[in-house]
Amino acid sequence: IQRIVDESTRKLLHHYDTKAGKNDQQSIQQQVEHQVYTHLFQFLWGHIIRTLKDYDRKLHKHILDSSDPSTLTRQLMVDDLLATVDCRASAAELKKLDSMISPHEKVECLVR
């Protein structure tokens, strides 16, 4: 997606033969990025949901059945190294997903 944004921004600046400063270029790039994410949202979100549907059901069942993180880790067959990773910051970010309105914000949250 970033390549699409970069190339589109470059072509837009070239097409209008703009001598935009660094701040203007960043602003234009942000606007292009917003448009790209907005137009790709339906495809991306639907693809993510379809791709992860079975895994999400399995994960949801294990979370509900699990009493502690170590049990959950064993049930999901996560290796020992990965089990030591602290995911609290990521979980906090993902909790914000439901309160986000724009497609751009939701996709950006998932990418972070």
KEDREN-319354 format. One record per atom (N, C-alpha, C, O): chain; atom name; x, y, z. Coordinates in pm, whole numbers. Example, Ala and Ser with C-alpha at 12.3 -4.5 7.8 and 13.67 -1.06 7.14 Angstrom:
KEDREN-319354
{c:A a:N xx:1319 yy:-569 zz:780}
{c:A a:CA xx:1230 yy:-450 zz:780}
{c:A a:C xx:1320 yy:-330 zz:780}
{c:A a:O xx:1424 yy:-332 zz:846}
{c:A a:N xx:1285 yy:-225 zz:708}
{c:A a:CA xx:1367 yy:-106 zz:714}
{c:A a:C xx:1290 yy:3 zz:787}
{c:A a:O xx:1341 yy:114 zz:804}
end
This chain:
KEDREN-319354
{c:A a:N xx:84 yy:-119 zz:0}
{c:A a:CA xx:0 yy:0 zz:0}
{c:A a:C xx:88 yy:125 zz:0}
{c:A a:O xx:58 yy:224 zz:-66}
{c:A a:N xx:196 yy:118 zz:75}
{c:A a:CA xx:284 yy:235 zz:82}
{c:A a:C xx:344 yy:268 zz:-54}
{c:A a:O xx:362 yy:385 zz:-87}
{c:A a:N xx:374 yy:164 zz:-135}
{c:A a:CA xx:425 yy:190 zz:-270}
{c:A a:C xx:320 yy:261 zz:-356}
{c:A a:O xx:354 yy:350 zz:-434}
{c:A a:N xx:195 yy:222 zz:-340}
{c:A a:CA xx:87 yy:288 zz:-415}
{c:A a:C xx:80 yy:434 zz:-375}
{c:A a:O xx:70 yy:522 zz:-461}
{c:A a:N xx:86 yy:460 zz:-244}
{c:A a:CA xx:80 yy:597 zz:-194}
{c:A a:C xx:198 yy:679 zz:-245}
{c:A a:O xx:181 yy:789 zz:-296}
{c:A a:N xx:319 yy:623 zz:-233}
{c:A a:CA xx:439 yy:695 zz:-276}
{c:A a:C xx:435 yy:727 zz:-426}
{c:A a:O xx:464 yy:839 zz:-468}
{c:A a:N xx:399 yy:626 zz:-505}
{c:A a:CA xx:396 yy:645 zz:-651}
{c:A a:C xx:286 yy:744 zz:-691}
{c:A a:O xx:307 yy:828 zz:-778}
{c:A a:N xx:171 yy:733 zz:-628}
{c:A a:CA xx:60 yy:826 zz:-659}
{c:A a:C xx:97 yy:969 zz:-621}
{c:A a:O xx:67 yy:1062 zz:-696}
{c:A a:N xx:159 yy:986 zz:-508}
{c:A a:CA xx:201 yy:1120 zz:-464}
{c:A a:C xx:303 yy:1176 zz:-562}
{c:A a:O xx:295 yy:1293 zz:-601}
{c:A a:N xx:399 yy:1094 zz:-600}
{c:A a:CA xx:503 yy:1139 zz:-695}
{c:A a:C xx:440 yy:1182 zz:-827}
{c:A a:O xx:475 yy:1287 zz:-882}
{c:A a:N xx:348 yy:1101 zz:-877}
{c:A a:CA xx:282 yy:1133 zz:-1005}
{c:A a:C xx:196 yy:1258 zz:-992}
{c:A a:O xx:192 yy:1340 zz:-1084}
{c:A a:N xx:129 yy:1273 zz:-881}
{c:A a:CA xx:45 yy:1391 zz:-860}
{c:A a:C xx:131 yy:1517 zz:-857}
{c:A a:O xx:96 yy:1616 zz:-922}
{c:A a:N xx:241 yy:1514 zz:-785}
{c:A a:CA xx:330 yy:1630 zz:-779}
{c:A a:C xx:391 yy:1660 zz:-916}
{c:A a:O xx:404 yy:1775 zz:-956}
{c:A a:N xx:426 yy:1553 zz:-988}
{c:A a:CA xx:484 yy:1571 zz:-1122}
{c:A a:C xx:380 yy:1626 zz:-1220}
{c:A a:O xx:409 yy:1715 zz:-1299}
{c:A a:N xx:258 yy:1572 zz:-1213}
{c:A a:CA xx:152 yy:1614 zz:-1305}
{c:A a:C xx:122 yy:1763 zz:-1291}
{c:A a:O xx:104 yy:1833 zz:-1391}
{c:A a:N xx:116 yy:1809 zz:-1169}
{c:A a:CA xx:86 yy:1950 zz:-1147}
{c:A a:C xx:213 yy:2035 zz:-1142}
{c:A a:O xx:208 yy:2156 zz:-1116}
{c:A a:N xx:327 yy:1970 zz:-1168}
{c:A a:CA xx:456 yy:2039 zz:-1174}
{c:A a:C xx:474 yy:2129 zz:-1052}
{c:A a:O xx:511 yy:2246 zz:-1063}
{c:A a:N xx:447 yy:2071 zz:-939}
{c:A a:CA xx:453 yy:2150 zz:-815}
{c:A a:C xx:593 yy:2154 zz:-758}
{c:A a:O xx:668 yy:2056 zz:-760}
{c:A a:N xx:624 yy:2268 zz:-709}
{c:A a:CA xx:749 yy:2287 zz:-637}
{c:A a:C xx:715 yy:2296 zz:-488}
{c:A a:O xx:756 yy:2389 zz:-419}
{c:A a:N xx:640 yy:2200 zz:-441}
{c:A a:CA xx:592 yy:2201 zz:-303}
{c:A a:C xx:708 yy:2181 zz:-206}
{c:A a:O xx:803 yy:2106 zz:-232}
{c:A a:N xx:698 yy:2249 zz:-95}
{c:A a:CA xx:797 yy:2233 zz:11}
{c:A a:C xx:777 yy:2100 zz:81}
{c:A a:O xx:682 yy:2027 zz:52}
{c:A a:N xx:866 yy:2070 zz:173}
{c:A a:CA xx:861 yy:1942 zz:245}
{c:A a:C xx:728 yy:1925 zz:319}
{c:A a:O xx:669 yy:1817 zz:315}
{c:A a:N xx:680 yy:2030 zz:387}
{c:A a:CA xx:554 yy:2021 zz:461}
{c:A a:C xx:436 yy:1999 zz:366}
{c:A a:O xx:346 yy:1921 zz:396}
{c:A a:N xx:437 yy:2068 zz:252}
{c:A a:CA xx:330 yy:2052 zz:154}
{c:A a:C xx:330 yy:1910 zz:97}
{c:A a:O xx:224 yy:1850 zz:78}
{c:A a:N xx:449 yy:1858 zz:70}
{c:A a:CA xx:459 yy:1722 zz:16}
{c:A a:C xx:405 yy:1621 zz:117}
{c:A a:O xx:335 yy:1527 zz:80}
{c:A a:N xx:438 yy:1641 zz:245}
{c:A a:CA xx:388 yy:1550 zz:348}
{c:A a:C xx:236 yy:1559 zz:359}
{c:A a:O xx:168 yy:1458 zz:377}
{c:A a:N xx:184 yy:1679 zz:349}
{c:A a:CA xx:39 yy:1699 zz:356}
{c:A a:C xx:-30 yy:1631 zz:238}
{c:A a:O xx:-132 yy:1564 zz:255}
{c:A a:N xx:26 yy:1649 zz:120}
{c:A a:CA xx:-29 yy:1584 zz:0}
{c:A a:C xx:-22 yy:1433 zz:14}
{c:A a:O xx:-117 yy:1363 zz:-20}
{c:A a:N xx:90 yy:1383 zz:64}
{c:A a:CA xx:106 yy:1239 zz:82}
{c:A a:C xx:3 yy:1185 zz:182}
{c:A a:O xx:-53 yy:1078 zz:161}
{c:A a:N xx:-22 yy:1259 zz:289}
{c:A a:CA xx:-123 yy:1215 zz:387}
{c:A a:C xx:-261 yy:1209 zz:324}
{c:A a:O xx:-338 yy:1117 zz:351}
{c:A a:N xx:-294 yy:1307 zz:241}
{c:A a:CA xx:-424 yy:1308 zz:174}
{c:A a:C xx:-437 yy:1190 zz:76}
{c:A a:O xx:-541 yy:1125 zz:68}
{c:A a:N xx:-330 yy:1165 zz:2}
{c:A a:CA xx:-330 yy:1051 zz:-91}
{c:A a:C xx:-345 yy:921 zz:-13}
{c:A a:O xx:-422 yy:834 zz:-52}
{c:A a:N xx:-270 yy:908 zz:95}
{c:A a:CA xx:-276 yy:788 zz:178}
{c:A a:C xx:-418 yy:766 zz:231}
{c:A a:O xx:-470 yy:655 zz:230}
{c:A a:N xx:-480 yy:873 zz:276}
{c:A a:CA xx:-617 yy:865 zz:327}
{c:A a:C xx:-711 yy:814 zz:217}
{c:A a:O xx:-796 yy:728 zz:243}
{c:A a:N xx:-697 yy:867 zz:97}
{c:A a:CA xx:-783 yy:825 zz:-15}
{c:A a:C xx:-758 yy:679 zz:-52}
{c:A a:O xx:-853 yy:605 zz:-79}
{c:A a:N xx:-633 yy:638 zz:-54}
{c:A a:CA xx:-600 yy:499 zz:-90}
{c:A a:C xx:-662 yy:404 zz:13}
{c:A a:O xx:-727 yy:306 zz:-25}
{c:A a:N xx:-641 yy:431 zz:140}
{c:A a:CA xx:-698 yy:344 zz:244}
{c:A a:C xx:-850 yy:344 zz:238}
{c:A a:O xx:-912 yy:239 zz:257}
{c:A a:N xx:-909 yy:458 zz:213}
{c:A a:CA xx:-1055 yy:466 zz:206}
{c:A a:C xx:-1108 yy:379 zz:93}
{c:A a:O xx:-1207 yy:307 zz:110}
{c:A a:N xx:-1043 yy:384 zz:-23}
{c:A a:CA xx:-1089 yy:305 zz:-137}
{c:A a:C xx:-1058 yy:156 zz:-124}
{c:A a:O xx:-1132 yy:73 zz:-177}
{c:A a:N xx:-950 yy:122 zz:-56}
{c:A a:CA xx:-913 yy:-18 zz:-41}
{c:A a:C xx:-976 yy:-85 zz:82}
{c:A a:O xx:-966 yy:-206 zz:99}
{c:A a:N xx:-1040 yy:-5 zz:167}
{c:A a:CA xx:-1090 yy:-57 zz:294}
{c:A a:C xx:-1181 yy:-178 zz:277}
{c:A a:O xx:-1159 yy:-281 zz:340}
{c:A a:N xx:-1283 yy:-168 zz:192}
{c:A a:CA xx:-1378 yy:-278 zz:176}
{c:A a:C xx:-1306 yy:-407 zz:137}
{c:A a:O xx:-1333 yy:-513 zz:193}
{c:A a:N xx:-1216 yy:-398 zz:40}
{c:A a:CA xx:-1142 yy:-516 zz:-3}
{c:A a:C xx:-1055 yy:-570 zz:109}
{c:A a:O xx:-1059 yy:-689 zz:140}
{c:A a:N xx:-975 yy:-482 zz:170}
{c:A a:CA xx:-881 yy:-525 zz:273}
{c:A a:C xx:-953 yy:-582 zz:394}
{c:A a:O xx:-918 yy:-689 zz:444}
{c:A a:N xx:-1053 yy:-510 zz:442}
{c:A a:CA xx:-1122 yy:-553 zz:564}
{c:A a:C xx:-1193 yy:-686 zz:539}
{c:A a:O xx:-1184 yy:-778 zz:621}
{c:A a:N xx:-1263 yy:-697 zz:426}
{c:A a:CA xx:-1330 yy:-823 zz:393}
{c:A a:C xx:-1231 yy:-937 zz:381}
{c:A a:O xx:-1258 yy:-1048 zz:428}
{c:A a:N xx:-1118 yy:-912 zz:318}
{c:A a:CA xx:-1015 yy:-1015 zz:302}
{c:A a:C xx:-960 yy:-1058 zz:438}
{c:A a:O xx:-943 yy:-1177 zz:463}
{c:A a:N xx:-932 yy:-963 zz:525}
{c:A a:CA xx:-879 yy:-994 zz:658}
{c:A a:C xx:-980 yy:-1078 zz:735}
{c:A a:O xx:-944 yy:-1179 zz:796}
{c:A a:N xx:-1107 yy:-1037 zz:733}
{c:A a:CA xx:-1211 yy:-1109 zz:806}
{c:A a:C xx:-1225 yy:-1252 zz:752}
{c:A a:O xx:-1231 yy:-1347 zz:830}
{c:A a:N xx:-1231 yy:-1268 zz:619}
{c:A a:CA xx:-1245 yy:-1402 zz:560}
{c:A a:C xx:-1123 yy:-1489 zz:591}
{c:A a:O xx:-1137 yy:-1607 zz:624}
{c:A a:N xx:-1006 yy:-1431 zz:579}
{c:A a:CA xx:-883 yy:-1508 zz:599}
{c:A a:C xx:-868 yy:-1556 zz:744}
{c:A a:O xx:-822 yy:-1668 zz:769}
{c:A a:N xx:-905 yy:-1472 zz:837}
{c:A a:CA xx:-882 yy:-1503 zz:978}
{c:A a:C xx:-1005 yy:-1561 zz:1050}
{c:A a:O xx:-1000 yy:-1585 zz:1170}
{c:A a:N xx:-1114 yy:-1584 zz:977}
{c:A a:CA xx:-1239 yy:-1627 zz:1040}
{c:A a:C xx:-1223 yy:-1755 zz:1123}
{c:A a:O xx:-1263 yy:-1757 zz:1239}
{c:A a:N xx:-1165 yy:-1859 zz:1067}
{c:A a:CA xx:-1151 yy:-1986 zz:1140}
{c:A a:C xx:-1057 yy:-1971 zz:1259}
{c:A a:O xx:-1086 yy:-2020 zz:1368}
{c:A a:N xx:-946 yy:-1903 zz:1237}
{c:A a:CA xx:-851 yy:-1881 zz:1346}
{c:A a:C xx:-915 yy:-1797 zz:1456}
{c:A a:O xx:-893 yy:-1824 zz:1575}
{c:A a:N xx:-993 yy:-1697 zz:1419}
{c:A a:CA xx:-1058 yy:-1610 zz:1516}
{c:A a:C xx:-1157 yy:-1690 zz:1602}
{c:A a:O xx:-1163 yy:-1670 zz:1723}
{c:A a:N xx:-1233 yy:-1779 zz:1540}
{c:A a:CA xx:-1326 yy:-1864 zz:1617}
{c:A a:C xx:-1249 yy:-1951 zz:1716}
{c:A a:O xx:-1288 yy:-1961 zz:1833}
{c:A a:N xx:-1143 yy:-2012 zz:1670}
{c:A a:CA xx:-1061 yy:-2098 zz:1756}
{c:A a:C xx:-1003 yy:-2017 zz:1872}
{c:A a:O xx:-1008 yy:-2059 zz:1988}
{c:A a:N xx:-947 yy:-1901 zz:1840}
{c:A a:CA xx:-888 yy:-1815 zz:1942}
{c:A a:C xx:-994 yy:-1770 zz:2043}
{c:A a:O xx:-969 yy:-1774 zz:2164}
{c:A a:N xx:-1109 yy:-1729 zz:1995}
{c:A a:CA xx:-1217 yy:-1683 zz:2083}
{c:A a:C xx:-1259 yy:-1795 zz:2179}
{c:A a:O xx:-1279 yy:-1770 zz:2298}
{c:A a:N xx:-1272 yy:-1917 zz:2128}
{c:A a:CA xx:-1310 yy:-2031 zz:2213}
{c:A a:C xx:-1204 yy:-2056 zz:2320}
{c:A a:O xx:-1237 yy:-2076 zz:2437}
{c:A a:N xx:-1078 yy:-2053 zz:2280}
{c:A a:CA xx:-970 yy:-2078 zz:2377}
{c:A a:C xx:-961 yy:-1967 zz:2482}
{c:A a:O xx:-933 yy:-1994 zz:2599}
{c:A a:N xx:-985 yy:-1845 zz:2441}
{c:A a:CA xx:-981 yy:-1734 zz:2537}
{c:A a:C xx:-1092 yy:-1750 zz:2640}
{c:A a:O xx:-1070 yy:-1731 zz:2759}
{c:A a:N xx:-1211 yy:-1785 zz:2594}
{c:A a:CA xx:-1323 yy:-1804 zz:2686}
{c:A a:C xx:-1302 yy:-1922 zz:2779}
{c:A a:O xx:-1342 yy:-1918 zz:2895}
{c:A a:N xx:-1238 yy:-2028 zz:2728}
{c:A a:CA xx:-1216 yy:-2149 zz:2809}
{c:A a:C xx:-1093 yy:-2139 zz:2899}
{c:A a:O xx:-1078 yy:-2221 zz:2989}
{c:A a:N xx:-1008 yy:-2043 zz:2876}
{c:A a:CA xx:-880 yy:-2036 zz:2946}
{c:A a:C xx:-891 yy:-1953 zz:3074}
{c:A a:O xx:-958 yy:-1850 zz:3079}
{c:A a:N xx:-822 yy:-2001 zz:3177}
{c:A a:CA xx:-824 yy:-1927 zz:3304}
{c:A a:C xx:-700 yy:-1841 zz:3323}
{c:A a:O xx:-702 yy:-1747 zz:3402}
{c:A a:N xx:-592 yy:-1872 zz:3253}
{c:A a:CA xx:-470 yy:-1791 zz:3265}
{c:A a:C xx:-391 yy:-1795 zz:3134}
{c:A a:O xx:-410 yy:-1884 zz:3052}
{c:A a:N xx:-302 yy:-1696 zz:3116}
{c:A a:CA xx:-227 yy:-1685 zz:2990}
{c:A a:C xx:-142 yy:-1808 zz:2956}
{c:A a:O xx:-130 yy:-1844 zz:2839}
{c:A a:N xx:-83 yy:-1873 zz:3056}
{c:A a:CA xx:2 yy:-1988 zz:3025}
{c:A a:C xx:-81 yy:-2104 zz:2970}
{c:A a:O xx:-35 yy:-2176 zz:2882}
{c:A a:N xx:-202 yy:-2121 zz:3022}
{c:A a:CA xx:-291 yy:-2225 zz:2969}
{c:A a:C xx:-329 yy:-2193 zz:2825}
{c:A a:O xx:-327 yy:-2280 zz:2738}
{c:A a:N xx:-363 yy:-2069 zz:2802}
{c:A a:CA xx:-399 yy:-2025 zz:2667}
{c:A a:C xx:-282 yy:-2048 zz:2571}
{c:A a:O xx:-302 yy:-2095 zz:2459}
{c:A a:N xx:-163 yy:-2016 zz:2614}
{c:A a:CA xx:-43 yy:-2034 zz:2531}
{c:A a:C xx:-27 yy:-2181 zz:2493}
{c:A a:O xx:2 yy:-2213 zz:2378}
{c:A a:N xx:-44 yy:-2269 zz:2590}
{c:A a:CA xx:-32 yy:-2413 zz:2561}
{c:A a:C xx:-142 yy:-2459 zz:2466}
{c:A a:O xx:-116 yy:-2538 zz:2374}
{c:A a:N xx:-264 yy:-2411 zz:2486}
{c:A a:CA xx:-375 yy:-2452 zz:2401}
{c:A a:C xx:-354 yy:-2408 zz:2256}
{c:A a:O xx:-391 yy:-2479 zz:2163}
{c:A a:N xx:-295 yy:-2293 zz:2238}
{c:A a:CA xx:-273 yy:-2241 zz:2104}
{c:A a:C xx:-141 yy:-2289 zz:2044}
{c:A a:O xx:-106 yy:-2251 zz:1933}
{c:A a:N xx:-68 yy:-2372 zz:2119}
{c:A a:CA xx:59 yy:-2428 zz:2075}
{c:A a:C xx:159 yy:-2321 zz:2033}
{c:A a:O xx:224 yy:-2332 zz:1928}
{c:A a:N xx:170 yy:-2218 zz:2114}
{c:A a:CA xx:266 yy:-2110 zz:2088}
{c:A a:C xx:399 yy:-2152 zz:2148}
{c:A a:O xx:404 yy:-2201 zz:2261}
{c:A a:N xx:507 yy:-2133 zz:2074}
{c:A a:CA xx:637 yy:-2177 zz:2127}
{c:A a:C xx:678 yy:-2092 zz:2247}
{c:A a:O xx:626 yy:-1982 zz:2268}
{c:A a:N xx:772 yy:-2143 zz:2325}
{c:A a:CA xx:813 yy:-2079 zz:2451}
{c:A a:C xx:865 yy:-1938 zz:2432}
{c:A a:O xx:836 yy:-1850 zz:2513}
{c:A a:N xx:940 yy:-1914 zz:2327}
{c:A a:CA xx:995 yy:-1781 zz:2302}
{c:A a:C xx:883 yy:-1680 zz:2278}
{c:A a:O xx:886 yy:-1570 zz:2334}
{c:A a:N xx:787 yy:-1716 zz:2197}
{c:A a:CA xx:675 yy:-1627 zz:2168}
{c:A a:C xx:587 yy:-1607 zz:2291}
{c:A a:O xx:526 yy:-1501 zz:2307}
{c:A a:N xx:580 yy:-1706 zz:2376}
{c:A a:CA xx:496 yy:-1696 zz:2496}
{c:A a:C xx:547 yy:-1589 zz:2592}
{c:A a:O xx:470 yy:-1541 zz:2676}
{c:A a:N xx:673 yy:-1551 zz:2582}
{c:A a:CA xx:729 yy:-1451 zz:2673}
{c:A a:C xx:707 yy:-1308 zz:2623}
{c:A a:O xx:741 yy:-1213 zz:2693}
{c:A a:N xx:651 yy:-1292 zz:2504}
{c:A a:CA xx:628 yy:-1160 zz:2447}
{c:A a:C xx:512 yy:-1092 zz:2518}
{c:A a:O xx:405 yy:-1151 zz:2536}
{c:A a:N xx:533 yy:-968 zz:2559}
{c:A a:CA xx:429 yy:-891 zz:2626}
{c:A a:C xx:341 yy:-824 zz:2520}
{c:A a:O xx:387 yy:-738 zz:2446}
{c:A a:N xx:216 yy:-865 zz:2513}
{c:A a:CA xx:124 yy:-816 zz:2410}
{c:A a:C xx:24 yy:-715 zz:2463}
{c:A a:O xx:-72 yy:-681 zz:2394}
{c:A a:N xx:45 yy:-665 zz:2585}
{c:A a:CA xx:-54 yy:-574 zz:2644}
{c:A a:C xx:-70 yy:-446 zz:2564}
{c:A a:O xx:-182 yy:-398 zz:2547}
{c:A a:N xx:39 yy:-389 zz:2515}
{c:A a:CA xx:30 yy:-265 zz:2437}
{c:A a:C xx:-48 yy:-289 zz:2307}
{c:A a:O xx:-130 yy:-206 zz:2266}
{c:A a:N xx:-21 yy:-402 zz:2242}
{c:A a:CA xx:-93 yy:-436 zz:2118}
{c:A a:C xx:-241 yy:-459 zz:2146}
{c:A a:O xx:-327 yy:-414 zz:2070}
{c:A a:N xx:-270 yy:-527 zz:2255}
{c:A a:CA xx:-410 yy:-553 zz:2292}
{c:A a:C xx:-483 yy:-422 zz:2319}
{c:A a:O xx:-599 yy:-406 zz:2281}
{c:A a:N xx:-416 yy:-330 zz:2385}
{c:A a:CA xx:-477 yy:-199 zz:2414}
{c:A a:C xx:-508 yy:-124 zz:2285}
{c:A a:O xx:-613 yy:-60 zz:2273}
{c:A a:N xx:-417 yy:-132 zz:2186}
{c:A a:CA xx:-440 yy:-68 zz:2058}
{c:A a:C xx:-559 yy:-131 zz:1986}
{c:A a:O xx:-642 yy:-61 zz:1929}
{c:A a:N xx:-566 yy:-263 zz:1988}
{c:A a:CA xx:-674 yy:-332 zz:1918}
{c:A a:C xx:-810 yy:-307 zz:1983}
{c:A a:O xx:-913 yy:-310 zz:1915}
{c:A a:N xx:-811 yy:-282 zz:2112}
{c:A a:CA xx:-937 yy:-249 zz:2180}
{c:A a:C xx:-996 yy:-119 zz:2125}
{c:A a:O xx:-1117 yy:-100 zz:2127}
{c:A a:N xx:-909 yy:-30 zz:2078}
{c:A a:CA xx:-955 yy:98 zz:2023}
{c:A a:C xx:-1025 yy:81 zz:1888}
{c:A a:O xx:-1094 yy:172 zz:1842}
{c:A a:N xx:-1007 yy:-34 zz:1825}
{c:A a:CA xx:-1057 yy:-58 zz:1690}
{c:A a:C xx:-1208 yy:-33 zz:1678}
{c:A a:O xx:-1252 yy:28 zz:1581}
{c:A a:N xx:-1286 yy:-80 zz:1774}
{c:A a:CA xx:-1431 yy:-63 zz:1767}
{c:A a:C xx:-1475 yy:82 zz:1773}
{c:A a:O xx:-1580 yy:117 zz:1719}
{c:A a:N xx:-1396 yy:166 zz:1837}
{c:A a:CA xx:-1436 yy:306 zz:1850}
{c:A a:C xx:-1391 yy:392 zz:1731}
{c:A a:O xx:-1428 yy:509 zz:1720}
{c:A a:N xx:-1313 yy:333 zz:1642}
{c:A a:CA xx:-1266 yy:407 zz:1524}
{c:A a:C xx:-1373 yy:408 zz:1417}
{c:A a:O xx:-1443 yy:308 zz:1395}
{c:A a:N xx:-1386 yy:521 zz:1351}
{c:A a:CA xx:-1492 yy:538 zz:1253}
{c:A a:C xx:-1443 yy:518 zz:1110}
{c:A a:O xx:-1502 yy:443 zz:1033}
{c:A a:N xx:-1335 yy:584 zz:1076}
{c:A a:CA xx:-1292 yy:581 zz:937}
{c:A a:C xx:-1216 yy:453 zz:904}
{c:A a:O xx:-1143 yy:400 zz:988}
{c:A a:N xx:-1232 yy:405 zz:782}
{c:A a:CA xx:-1160 yy:286 zz:738}
{c:A a:C xx:-1008 yy:304 zz:750}
{c:A a:O xx:-936 yy:211 zz:786}
{c:A a:N xx:-964 yy:424 zz:720}
{c:A a:CA xx:-821 yy:454 zz:724}
{c:A a:C xx:-766 yy:430 zz:865}
{c:A a:O xx:-660 yy:371 zz:882}
{c:A a:N xx:-839 yy:477 zz:965}
{c:A a:CA xx:-796 yy:459 zz:1104}
{c:A a:C xx:-791 yy:311 zz:1142}
{c:A a:O xx:-698 yy:267 zz:1208}
{c:A a:N xx:-892 yy:236 zz:1100}
{c:A a:CA xx:-898 yy:93 zz:1135}
{c:A a:C xx:-783 yy:15 zz:1072}
{c:A a:O xx:-718 yy:-66 zz:1139}
{c:A a:N xx:-759 yy:38 zz:945}
{c:A a:CA xx:-649 yy:-34 zz:878}
{c:A a:C xx:-516 yy:8 zz:939}
{c:A a:O xx:-429 yy:-76 zz:961}
{c:A a:N xx:-500 yy:137 zz:967}
{c:A a:CA xx:-376 yy:185 zz:1027}
{c:A a:C xx:-354 yy:122 zz:1164}
{c:A a:O xx:-240 yy:88 zz:1198}
{c:A a:N xx:-459 yy:105 zz:1241}
{c:A a:CA xx:-449 yy:41 zz:1372}
{c:A a:C xx:-402 yy:-103 zz:1359}
{c:A a:O xx:-319 yy:-149 zz:1437}
{c:A a:N xx:-455 yy:-174 zz:1261}
{c:A a:CA xx:-415 yy:-313 zz:1240}
{c:A a:C xx:-270 yy:-324 zz:1195}
{c:A a:O xx:-199 yy:-417 zz:1233}
{c:A a:N xx:-227 yy:-228 zz:1116}
{c:A a:CA xx:-89 yy:-230 zz:1066}
{c:A a:C xx:11 yy:-200 zz:1177}
{c:A a:O xx:120 yy:-258 zz:1182}
{c:A a:N xx:-28 yy:-108 zz:1267}
{c:A a:CA xx:62 yy:-75 zz:1378}
{c:A a:C xx:83 yy:-196 zz:1460}
{c:A a:O xx:156 yy:-192 zz:1559}
end
